[in-house]
Amino acid sequence: MAATQRYQVPTGTFIICEHEPLLLQAYLGTCVGLALYCKTTGIGGMIHLLLPEPVSHTSFNPPEKYASTGVPLFIESLLAKGAQRETLVASLAGGALVGPISEQDLGLDIGGRTADTVRAILTAKGIELVQSETGGFFTCCLSLNTATGKCTIEPAGHHNVMEQVNIKTPSAGDIKSAVDHMQPVPQVALKCMRLINQGKYAIEQLAEEVSKDQVITARMLGLANSAMFAKRSPVESLEHALIYLGQDQLVKLILTAAVQSYFDQSTMGYSLCKGGLYHHAVGCAQVAEALAAKTRKVDRRIAYTAGLLHDIGKVVLDQYVAPAYPLFYRQAMEKNENVIATEKRLLGIDHTEVGHLLAKQWLFPESLVHVIRHHHQPGKKSEHKPLAVIVYMADLLLSRFHIGFELERLDTRALSDLLGYIDLTVDHFGDLVDLIPDTVFRSIAETPSAEF
């Protein structure tokens, strides 16, 4: 019987199926995925691991995030469901060095250490490893059909690669026309950005303005009841949102709802799935906020906004990438270069340049204009450099540890210097990975099923 439903296993969780026909999947960059299947009982499952071990004695929740604590828990849970240790077989994938590689990547090798930890546990438990594809330089998808026990490891992304295709290179006039025809950001969102930048709030007035826009109101309520905002009670109105979520969360809700329509457009372009650009933007916003709170270098609310909007230029270029996406993807992978270089070579312009045009036209605050233009070169001297570095770090963390949403490859050769600018070192990188909010990972389970 074929699997009837696909389920993406979020990072830091495991899923066990006793006899339910599912196709379990994990999209893996530096993260590691482990699938176990009992040949006798047909019980199987998958765990999606973030790090080899907890980064400190006080940071080990949830234990499923870490190989040293999550894999034993996963195995014991399978056995408790009735699986037989003697006939369990394992498939292991992930742990890649993604994107242009630096000496820091080779030294850290977080994915390699995670995979080694898993192998050691499997050996100690006497579980046969029948399939393993770890390391390398490419992202992959680990899939387990729980109805048949078949497990596959395949490259992530679109597979129908075009050998010959004519990519339309947009002229300056094409870009200007596309920018001019972009629907402006709603005024309530612009007002939120300015208030955040000024450090002033008039939340009741903002809520009143939002209530006049039925589309944004509906999106806000949908988001308020999603994993992103870790709801405890159903949010049924803007008044409830303000009470349950608080002032700062409501402002984030307004911004996120307002930009959703810009990113949530294409299923094939920069996006690796339906809504991929949007999910990456929201994830980057949440990680940037967490990094800002840790480093105290910038206002966390400004960091959230900058993370949310950093890739806005991709919305314009998406129409040129989409028709030839497989070629675009393949060239980025084969040439092992960052996405900016690929865009410049194939399109003659990159998304940071286009985003800069949009940000200036929409009268964004200067801090956001700078980040949108320089988040791939965050070392540029500016009073907004700390913000650009934080957004770059958030983007980098997602490109390595939360793949499957959009095509993104970042250069890490200046990583040590950039971390130093926010008073961190490469030795802190594991701590930064551990900072990725669980809400970022949980949101993948709410992503509509789509062709990757």
Helices and strands as residue ranges (DSSP letters): E 5-8, E 13-17, E 22-28, E 32-38, E 44-49, G 63-65, H 67-80, G 85-87, E 88-94, H 103-108, H 110-125, E 128-134, E 140-145, E 151-155, H 172-181, H 187-198, H 203-210, H 214-224, G 227-229, H 238-245, H 247-263, H 276-295, H 300-309, H 313-321, G 322-324, H 325-334, H 339-347, H 351-361, H 366-374, H 385-401, H 415-421, G 426-428, H 429-434, H 438-442, G 443-446
